[in-house]
Amino acid sequence: MSQSLETFIAGLPKAELHVHHVGSASPRIVAELAARHPDSKVPADIEKLTEFFTFKDFAHFIQVYLAVVDLIRTPEDVRLLTFEVARDMARQNVRYAELTLTPYSSVKPSVGIDERGFMEAIEDARKAAEAEFGTVLRWCFDIPGEAGLESAEVTTRLATDDALRPEGLVSFGLGGPEIGVPRPQFKPYFDRAIAAGLRSVPHAGETTGPETVWDALTELRAERIGHGTSSARDPKLLAHLAEHGIPLEVCPTSNIATRAVRTLDEHPLKQFVDAGVTVTINSDDPPMFATDLNHEYAVAARLLDLDERGVAELAKNAVRASFLDAAGQDRIADEIDTYTRNWLSGPAV
């Protein structure tokens, strides 16, 4: 890839739809939190974090992820993490992000962060980040599937209780391991969240087959699919996704790091595009995978053989697939178009 295209990507206004709260903790923040909580399994030395974040497989990734979750023990930890994640996004010209939070991991009895304190911490960080950086954050509350139906009940209650539900909450998800965690069991919880006005965005088909994506569509009424990597193995599923305009939240480097896909050259991103499926590009858990959103766009540009105009259209996919209001979508899409026109008409400023 040319240095010019990399520079274009770095300055491009962007939206991100699949990025995790704890998984976005930079090494600096992880090290600071680990120093606050020396009884944790996470090293406080930034250099040692690189080795710590080298995953053997998806199961090992989950173990490491949960070890970092254990560092978030107080509302002050929550607020610090959230604000600093927004700072890192702003540095990449992310104008809007739907950040996936797993509140159950923080408010469960073994951690014990006060529920209202958690909500106040994320909202305070959201408002402060928008005021200081101009980056708009919205929340997706997701069920940690490995924690079972108790976690589903708690997550649903937090997402639907008018006295607790944060102003920035827009969607409801399901994460964690897929193997041994069938999607249909979560239908009642998604039904309640959808009835409360939230949008359905479960993970599916990352480490299991296309049948998991079908379950997410038919049982959980998914409006977007997190990852959906195995969808490429089912032409009927690809046709369904394309026909109904259901976007995939694609995270290329994550898929390699967790061994969901063996190599980037084998990644199904081009198959999705060739089948007419809307794709959005995302970083998932960027510091853990030694990536960021700019790098993911560079990877996508190579896999799809895109120039600046193509990358700009890819960026607009994420804007249009977001749950931002129409006026907000138009504002960011216009900013992308203006940036691209100015770039192509002369030296970038």
C-alpha positions, 0 to 999 in steps of 0.5 A: 500500500502506498504511503499516500493511501495510508495518510488518506486513511489516517485523516479520513472521518470514520465511524466504528460499530464493533469495538469493545470497551475493556478490549480497547484499553491501551497498554498505558491504561492497562498498565495503570490499572494493573498497578492499581490492582497488583493482585491481578494476573495482568502485568503492570509492565507495558513491555510484558503486556505484548507477550501477555496479549499473544493468544494461542486460540480463541479460548485463550483470548477469552481468558486474557480478556477476562483478566483485563476485565478484572482490572475494572473494579470501581466507577473511577476505573470505568470512567478512566477507561471510557474517556481514554478509549474515546481519546484514542478514537479521536486521534484516529478521526473516529467521529462516531462509535458504538462501544460494546460494554458488558456491564454484568462483568462489573456489577456482578457480586464478585466485583460489586461496582454499584449499578448506578455508579457504573451508569453515571461513570460511562455517561460522564465520560461520554459527555466529557469526551464529546465536549473535548474531542468531538467524538460521539459515543453510543453504547451497546450492552452485551450479554457475556454468553459464557456467564449463562442466563443469570448474566442475560437477566442482569444485562437485560434488566440494566438495559431496560430499567428506565431508572438505570438505562443510560441515555447513550444506550442504543443496542443490545448484543451477545458476546463471548464464546460461541461454541457450547453457547447456543443463540436461541436460549437468549431469545426472551432477553432479546425480545425484551430489549427490542420491545424497549427500543434497543437494536439487536447486534449479536456476535455470530459465526465467528468461531462456529458455522453459518447456522449460528448466524441463522439463529441470530437472524431468526431467533434474536432478530439481528439487524447487524451481525458481529463478525459473521465470518463463517457466513461465506460458507453458505451462499443462501445466507450471503444472499439473505444478508444482501437481500435484507441489507443486514451488515456484517461487522468485519474485524480482519486482524481480530479474526487472525489473532483469535484463529477464526481465520488462518491468514489474511489472504484467506479472509472472506471479506472479498466474498462478502463484498462480491455477494453484495453484502454490506460490510463495515470495518472494525477493530474489535479489541484493538490494543489486544490485537496490536491494531487500530481502526486505521490499520483495519482500513488499510488491511481492507483496502489491500484485500479489496484493492481499493483506492481513496474513493473506494475506502471513502465508500467503505467508511460511509458503509459504517455511517449508514449501518450505524444507529445514529440519527439521520441528521448525524449520519448525513453530517459525517457522510458529508464530511467524508465526501468533503475530505475525499474531494479535497484530498483528490483535488490537491495536497491534503491540508 
